[in-house]
Amino acid sequence: MSTASNKSTKLTIEDVADLARGCAFLGSGGGGDPHTAFMEIETALADGGVIELIDIEQLADNAFVAPCGWIGAPTISAEKLPSGREALQGLRRLEQISGRRVDAVFPVEIGGSNGLAALLLALRSGLPVVDCDGMGRAFPESQMVIFNIRGQKASPAILTDDKGNCVVLETVDNVSEERLARTAAVTLGGSCHLIEYSASAREMKNSALRGTITDALRIGRGIRMARESGRDPFEGLFEALKLSRHFDQAGVLFDGKIVDLQRETRNGFSVGRAVIDAFGGGQRLEVEFKNENLIARVDGQVRALVPDIISILDRETAETIVTECLKYGQRVKVVGASAPRALRSAEALAVLGPDAFNLPGPYRSIAELNGWK
């Protein structure tokens, strides 16, 4: 690999545990439960594997980088375990198609299990992981990514499944890539590994959201260290968010117990809603989700709206509960955080704002909706 600098960070198993915790929060309920991916990484590190985290500026402009993650419904991935061979098979197929070696990988989205996907691929390929991603959170559809917003092509897209099947997509546009990839994923069992938006480091330096792996690490570490010191873990969470590069506004939206839950797998997505009542009665919050939590209403009034982050956390531990793990009776706090500024531009909102989900708009920031300063 050609780089401009040799500086890098080697991630420990404690780092990965913190990263998983932070990715779960940034997933806004989606991206998949990081638990299985963490166990795979833990095993690989125990066997002597190394995860090297680098800054994108360390890559020469002509380096070739590959974002990766999983496509499908999180409810499926919770039951359909991977073989462990999917990611490397996809990487090698991309290299055959492009006629060149991949120099580095990174998560296409930092949210949930997908935030760890690139680490697993790095362990199996020996490649470094770049400290960036394409969303700063998780979104349900693959065109809902900063690379699409900034004019990059998703294809060739490489889908691989646990049985060794490989599907290569060359599409006329990025919406077509999402639709065809989703259809293929459903046909192959509901969950597949996906490599897409591969490009030169020069292109990624101009488009990727930088430092998001570090942000997720800081969030997870802040929660853990607050708990270890006997402090409120939510204080640790909010302190970490204030220090992050992208998430400048955050707070508790609601505190209560889940009293109703509707969830189904439909067209390759996990869709539904959670209803949370305040302790002692009174107010009620409803969260609608499509893989990710999209809108939160308190007594019918919107309190948070996509692309801002809406995460449901255990009220004692501040561990995020992803949508496929929500259950009746859980005692939770719902936390909101502002999306990265790049996702709040007019161009971005046209792709991943309320209109993209047929939700009432226009978009209003979480700070405005809650009177935060």
Solvent accessible surface area in square Angstrom, and as a share of the most:
residue,aa,sasa,rsa
1,M,112,0.50
2,S,67,0.43
3,T,43,0.25
4,A,82,0.64
5,S,41,0.27
6,N,146,0.75
7,K,164,0.69
8,S,43,0.28
9,T,72,0.42
10,K,117,0.50
11,L,9,0.05
12,T,75,0.44
13,I,69,0.35
14,E,93,0.42
15,D,26,0.13
16,V,0,0.00
17,A,30,0.23
18,D,0,0.00
19,L,0,0.00
20,A,11,0.09
21,R,36,0.13
22,G,0,0.00
23,C,0,0.00
24,A,9,0.07
25,F,0,0.00
26,L,0,0.00
27,G,0,0.00
28,S,0,0.00
29,G,0,0.00
30,G,0,0.00
31,G,13,0.13
32,G,6,0.06
33,D,54,0.28
34,P,11,0.07
35,H,107,0.48
36,T,43,0.25
37,A,8,0.06
38,F,39,0.16
39,M,88,0.39
40,E,39,0.17
41,I,0,0.00
42,E,77,0.35
43,T,85,0.49
44,A,26,0.21
45,L,33,0.16
46,A,87,0.67
47,D,118,0.61
48,G,58,0.56
49,G,28,0.27
50,V,87,0.50
51,I,1,0.00
52,E,49,0.22
53,L,15,0.07
54,I,4,0.02
55,D,63,0.33
56,I,3,0.01
57,E,86,0.39
58,Q,16,0.07
59,L,1,0.01
60,A,27,0.21
61,D,72,0.37
62,N,108,0.55
63,A,4,0.03
64,F,15,0.06
65,V,0,0.00
66,A,0,0.00
67,P,0,0.00
68,C,0,0.00
69,G,1,0.01
70,W,75,0.26
71,I,9,0.05
72,G,13,0.13
73,A,1,0.01
74,P,7,0.04
75,T,28,0.16
76,I,51,0.26
77,S,43,0.28
78,A,60,0.46
79,E,151,0.68
80,K,48,0.20
81,L,111,0.55
82,P,43,0.27
83,S,44,0.28
84,G,14,0.14
85,R,155,0.57
86,E,3,0.01
87,A,9,0.07
88,L,52,0.26
89,Q,59,0.26
90,G,0,0.00
91,L,0,0.00
92,R,81,0.30
93,R,88,0.32
94,L,1,0.00
95,E,14,0.06
96,Q,127,0.57
97,I,60,0.31
98,S,47,0.31
99,G,68,0.65
100,R,103,0.38
101,R,157,0.57
102,V,5,0.03
103,D,25,0.13
104,A,0,0.00
105,V,0,0.00
106,F,0,0.00
107,P,0,0.00
108,V,10,0.06
109,E,9,0.04
110,I,0,0.00
111,G,0,0.00
112,G,0,0.00
113,S,21,0.14
114,N,9,0.05
115,G,0,0.00
116,L,0,0.00
117,A,3,0.03
118,A,0,0.00
119,L,0,0.00
120,L,16,0.08
121,L,0,0.00
122,A,1,0.01
123,L,28,0.14
124,R,92,0.34
125,S,24,0.16
126,G,69,0.66
127,L,33,0.16
128,P,7,0.04
129,V,0,0.00
130,V,0,0.00
131,D,19,0.10
132,C,0,0.00
133,D,0,0.00
134,G,0,0.00
135,M,6,0.03
136,G,0,0.00
137,R,0,0.00
138,A,0,0.00
139,F,9,0.04
140,P,7,0.04
141,E,28,0.13
142,S,10,0.07
143,Q,19,0.09
144,M,2,0.01
145,V,0,0.00
146,I,1,0.00
147,F,0,0.00
148,N,32,0.17
149,I,35,0.18
150,R,117,0.43
151,G,65,0.62
152,Q,20,0.09
153,K,125,0.53
154,A,0,0.00
155,S,13,0.09
156,P,30,0.19
157,A,0,0.00
158,I,0,0.00
159,L,0,0.00
160,T,0,0.00
161,D,3,0.02
162,D,33,0.17
163,K,149,0.63
164,G,40,0.38
165,N,66,0.34
166,C,48,0.29
167,V,44,0.25
168,V,51,0.29
169,L,22,0.11
170,E,119,0.54
171,T,14,0.08
172,V,140,0.81
173,D,70,0.36
174,N,18,0.09
175,V,60,0.34
176,S,29,0.19
177,E,0,0.00
178,E,7,0.03
179,R,164,0.60
180,L,92,0.46
181,A,0,0.00
182,R,21,0.07
183,T,85,0.50
184,A,17,0.13
185,A,1,0.00
186,V,73,0.42
187,T,108,0.63
188,L,31,0.16
189,G,37,0.35
190,G,9,0.09
191,S,6,0.04
192,C,0,0.00
193,H,1,0.01
194,L,7,0.04
195,I,0,0.00
196,E,4,0.02
197,Y,0,0.00
198,S,23,0.15
199,A,10,0.07
200,S,26,0.17
201,A,0,0.00
202,R,146,0.53
203,E,75,0.34
204,M,0,0.00
205,K,36,0.15
206,N,104,0.53
207,S,4,0.03
208,A,9,0.07
209,L,9,0.05
210,R,65,0.24
211,G,6,0.06
212,T,0,0.00
213,I,0,0.00
214,T,50,0.29
215,D,2,0.01
216,A,0,0.00
217,L,13,0.06
218,R,72,0.26
219,I,0,0.00
220,G,0,0.00
221,R,80,0.29
222,G,16,0.16
223,I,1,0.00
224,R,37,0.13
225,M,104,0.47
226,A,0,0.00
227,R,78,0.28
228,E,123,0.55
229,S,74,0.48
230,G,71,0.68
231,R,96,0.35
232,D,62,0.32
233,P,14,0.09
234,F,6,0.03
235,E,86,0.38
236,G,2,0.02
237,L,0,0.00
238,F,41,0.17
239,E,85,0.38
240,A,4,0.03
241,L,3,0.01
242,K,163,0.69
243,L,129,0.64
244,S,18,0.12
245,R,153,0.56
246,H,30,0.13
247,F,2,0.01
248,D,67,0.35
249,Q,49,0.22
250,A,32,0.25
251,G,11,0.11
252,V,61,0.35
253,L,7,0.04
254,F,12,0.05
255,D,47,0.24
256,G,0,0.00
257,K,76,0.32
258,I,0,0.00
259,V,38,0.22
260,D,55,0.28
261,L,42,0.21
262,Q,91,0.40
263,R,88,0.32
264,E,89,0.40
265,T,67,0.39
266,R,121,0.44
267,N,117,0.60
268,G,7,0.07
269,F,19,0.08
270,S,0,0.00
271,V,20,0.12
272,G,23,0.22
273,R,67,0.24
274,A,0,0.00
275,V,2,0.01
276,I,0,0.00
277,D,35,0.18
278,A,23,0.18
279,F,81,0.34
280,G,92,0.89
281,G,44,0.43
282,G,80,0.77
283,Q,93,0.41
284,R,105,0.38
285,L,0,0.00
286,E,56,0.25
287,V,0,0.00
288,E,58,0.26
289,F,7,0.03
290,K,48,0.20
291,N,9,0.04
292,E,3,0.01
293,N,1,0.00
294,L,10,0.05
295,I,0,0.00
296,A,0,0.00
297,R,55,0.20
298,V,7,0.04
299,D,86,0.45
300,G,54,0.52
301,Q,127,0.56
302,V,40,0.23
303,R,61,0.22
304,A,0,0.00
305,L,5,0.03
306,V,0,0.00
307,P,0,0.00
308,D,0,0.00
309,I,0,0.00
310,I,0,0.00
311,S,0,0.00
312,I,0,0.00
313,L,0,0.00
314,D,46,0.24
315,R,57,0.21
316,E,114,0.51
317,T,51,0.30
318,A,1,0.00
319,E,60,0.27
320,T,20,0.12
321,I,21,0.11
322,V,4,0.03
323,T,0,0.00
324,E,21,0.09
325,C,44,0.26
326,L,1,0.00
327,K,130,0.55
328,Y,155,0.59
329,G,30,0.29
330,Q,44,0.19
331,R,124,0.45
332,V,0,0.00
333,K,36,0.15
334,V,0,0.00
335,V,0,0.00
336,G,0,0.00
337,A,0,0.00
338,S,2,0.01
339,A,0,0.00
340,P,1,0.00
341,R,169,0.62
342,A,24,0.19
343,L,0,0.00
344,R,53,0.19
345,S,43,0.27
346,A,83,0.65
347,E,116,0.52
348,A,0,0.00
349,L,38,0.19
350,A,81,0.63
351,V,38,0.22
352,L,0,0.00
353,G,0,0.00
354,P,6,0.04
355,D,113,0.59
356,A,41,0.32
357,F,22,0.09
358,N,144,0.74
359,L,20,0.10
360,P,75,0.47
361,G,44,0.42
362,P,113,0.71
363,Y,37,0.14
364,R,111,0.41
365,S,28,0.18
366,I,0,0.00
367,A,19,0.15
368,E,101,0.45
369,L,29,0.14
370,N,29,0.15
371,G,61,0.59
372,W,62,0.22
373,K,226,0.96
